[in-house]
Amino acid sequence: MNDTMNHSAHPPAPRRGLWLHWLVSGLGLWILAVVVTYFTQNTNLLPMLILLGSFLVPGCFALWAYERHGRALGIDLLLGCFFVGGVLGVLGASVLEYYLLHPSVRLFLGVGLIEEAVKAWALILLVRRHREARGLRAGLVLGAAVGFGFAALESAGYAFNALLTERGLSLSGLIETELLRGLLAPFGHGLWTAILGGVLLAHRDPDGRFRFPAPVVLTYLGVSVLHALWDSMNGIAVWLVYALTASGGQRELFALGYIPRPTNEQKHLYTLLSDGGLVVVALVGVAWLLALTRGRGERRAAAPPPQWGAP
């Protein structure tokens, strides 16, 4: 009887590779939902299509992080960080950005600072009673969960906005948005918050208190800058194209507040700079993450499950 009770109290952990199974199965279901929605024009399917497309990649990557590095933390804490942390992050960012930000050159930097701060706050709030949640690996997994939850909810909002157009509902706009954000999801919120969460929990005290020494503050500022660069890359590309190739006539139109028609060469250069800039920002984030996992912090946190509390 005791064995039965223990078994029910501690359900078996998900098998390894479940994230890939979910990703492939979920992608097939999403494609099927797109086809059925297109041929039936059934608008009742649109919420399902938005949620499935928005949560598929972030959810699978959060599960991958859990399977690879975070089984000792428990699936309940991971799910809490993903769903509750994502909701708290999105709501907190919406309120702060509404009251604190205004159109300016520094807008995207403000967005980065606010969104990375609220995601870190959500992570702290959710793990404050879990003193065993310490160390770099714990922070990477739980930070990624919060970030991917944030990304999923944000993508759902973008997909909904892409669906609504002046001409009515745009299924193609929704599909394009979900495909693009799904491809970029592993290099955005989940990556940035994983880095910040890893450094934050690596400096957590054994009694559970959080400290904010220079490495934590600098990491917060660094991921906020990456976030800002990612969001502002379209504007940066436009400015670079203008600075490098604008003719005298185009400069005069810009000065008068008009946007001149770009040449084909300028369109190609804009695409190269905007897409190339995103690739550079993504590579910097991935390199940073790899440097963390291969550095001193990773070696300290790589102990067996009973050592998860090691700083």
N, C-alpha and C positions, 0 to 999 in steps of 0.2 A: 504493500500500500504506500509506504514511504517513497519507494522508487517511482510509483505512479504519480504521486504528488509532486515530486521533484521534477519529473519529466514534464508535467503540465505547467509547472511554474517557470520552467526555462525551455521554451520551444526551441527546436533545432534552428540553427542559423541558416539563412538562405544559401543554397549551393553556389559554388563559384561559377562564374560565367552566366549567371542569371541576367545580368545587365545586358549582355549581348542578345540573349534570347528575347528579352523585352524590347530591345531596340529594333530587331528584325521584325518581330511580330507586330509591334506598334506601328512601324513604318508601313507594313502591309495593310494594316487596318486603316491607317490614314489615307493611303492611296485608294483603297476601296471606298472610303467615305467621300473622297473627292469625286470619284467616278459616279457614285450613286447620287450625290448632290447635284452634279452637273446634268445628268440625264433626267432626273425627276424634278429638278428645280424646287425641291422641298426645303423651304427656309427653316423648318423645324430642326434640320440637321446641322445648321450653321454653328450653334453653340458647341455641339459635340466636336465639330471639325476644328473650331478655334482652340478648345481646351486640349484635344488630343495632339494637335500640331504644336501647341505652345509648351506642353509639359513633357513631351516625349524625350527629346534630347537632354534637357536639364535633369529630368528625373533619372534617366539611365546613367548619366555621368555621375550623379550623386551616388547612385547604387554602386557604380564601378569603384568609386573612391572608398566606399564602405567595405566592399568585398576585399579590396586590395590592402587597405591599411587600417580599417576601423572596426573590425568585428568585436573587439573587446569593449567597445563603447556601448553596444546595444542598438538594435534597430529602432527602438522607441525614441531614443535621443536623436538619432539621425532624422527620423520622420518629423519630430517636433521642430528641429532646426530648419528643415526644408519647408514645411507648410507654415508653421507659426512664425518662424523667423522671416520667411519671405513676405508674409502678410504684414508683419510689423514694420519691416524695412520699407515696403512700398507705401504704406500709409504714412509713416514718419517722414519719408522723403517728400511725399506730396504736400504735406502740411508745411514743412520747412521751406521748400522751394517756392510755394505760393506766397508766403509772407516775406521771405528774405531775398529772393532773386528777382532781378529786373533785367530787361534786355541791355546788354553791354558786352564789351570785349571780354570781360572776365566771367561771363555767364557759365560757360562750360566748366571752368575751374570750380566755380561755386557748386555746380551740380555734382562734380566728382567728390568734392570735400563733404558735401551733405550726404550723398548716398553711401559713401564708404563709412562715414561716421554712424549712420543709422543701422547699417548692417552689422557693424562691430558692436553697437549697443544691443541689438537684438541677440547676437551671439552671447554676449555677457549675461544678459537677462535669462537666457534659456539654460545656461550651464552653471549658473551661480551656485546651485545646490548640488551639483555633481563635482565634488572635489577631485574625483579620480580623472576628470577630464582635464588633463594637463599634458604638456609636452608638445613638441612640434607636430608629430603625426596626428594627434587628436585635434589640434587646431586646424591643420590642413583639411581633414575630413569634415569637421563640423563647420568650418568656415566655408568650404565649398558647398555644403548643403544649404546654408543660408543664402549664399550667392546664387546658386542655381534656382532656389525657390523664388528669389527676387526676380531672376531673369525670366522664369516661366510666367509669372504673373504680369510682368512688364510686356512680354511678347504677346500675351493674350490681349492686352490693351492695344498694342500696335496693330495686331491682326484685325481687331474690331474696327479701329479707325480706318484701316485700309479697305475694309468691306463697305463702309459708308462713303458714297461719292455723290456729287451733285446730280449725276445721271441715274442714281439708284444704287442697288447692291452690286458690288464688283467681286465676283468669286475669284477672278484671276488676280486681282490685287491682294486678296486674302492669301491665296496660295503662294504668290511670289514673296510676300512678307514672311510667311511662316518658313518657307524654304531658306530664305536668306538668313533669318535670325536663328534657325536651327543649325545651319552650317557654322555660324559665328559664335553660337552659345558657349562652346568649350573655351573660348579665348576672351570672354568678357567678365561678367559679374562673378561667375564661379571661380575663375582663376584669380581675380584680384582679391576677393574675400578669403580665398584659401590661403593666399600669401599673408594677408593681414592676420587672419585667425591663427595661422601657424606661429607667427612671431609673438602674438598676444598670449597664447596659451603656453608657449615655451618660457615665458617670463612670469607665469602665474605661481604664486607662493604655495607651498604644501598645504597650508590651512585654507586654501581656496580663494584668498584675496587676490585681486588683480592689481598689477603694477604697470606703470606706464613710463618706463625708462626711455632713454634716447632711441634705442633700436625700434621700439614700438611706435614712437612718434614719427620717426623718419620713414618707417614702413608705411604708416598711414598716409603721410604726405606723398610718398612715392607712388603708391597705388592710386591715389587721387589724381596725380598728374597723368598716369597712364589712362585712367578713366576719362579725364578731360581731353586728352589728345585723341582718344578713340572717338568720342562724341563730336569733336570739332574738326575731324579730318576732312569732311566735305568743304567746310569753309576755308581751311588751310589750303586745300588743293585749288580752290577758286582763286584765292589770293596769290598763290604761286604762279598760276597760269597767267593771271593779270600782270604780275610783276615781270614775268619772263617774256611774254609774247604780245601784250596789248599794243595795238597800233595807236597813233596819235588820235585818230577819230574815236576809237573805243575809249581812250582815256578821257576825252571830252564828254562823251556820253555818261561815263561813270561819274564824272565831276558834277554833272547836272542831275544825277539821281536816276539815270536810266541804265538798264542792263542791255548792252549790245548783243546782237546775235553772234555766237561764237563760230569760228571757222571749224572745219573738220579736224584740222591739226590741233586746235585748242581742245576740242572734245576728246580726242585721243589722249592728249597730254593730261587732261583732267582725270580721265579714267585711270591712267597709269599712276598718277600721283595719289589719288584718293585710295585706290585699292592697294597700291604699294605701301602707302602710309599705314593702313590697317595691318598689313602683313608685318611691318617693322614693329609696331606696337605689340602685336601678338607674340612675335619672337622674343621681344624683350621680356614680356611677362613669363613666357615659358622658360626662358633661360634663368630668370630670377627664381622661379619655382624649383628648377633642377639644382640650382646652386644651394638653395635651402636644404633640399633633401639629401644632398651629398656632403653637406658641411657638418660642422660640429653638432648642431642641433639635431640633425637626423640620427647621428650615431648615439646620442643620448636617449632619443626616443625610440630606438629600434629594439628595446628590450622586450621580453615576453610580457603577456598581459598583466601579471601582478606588478610590473614596473611602470604601468602607465602614469603613475603619479610622479615619476622622476622628472625633475625640472629640465 
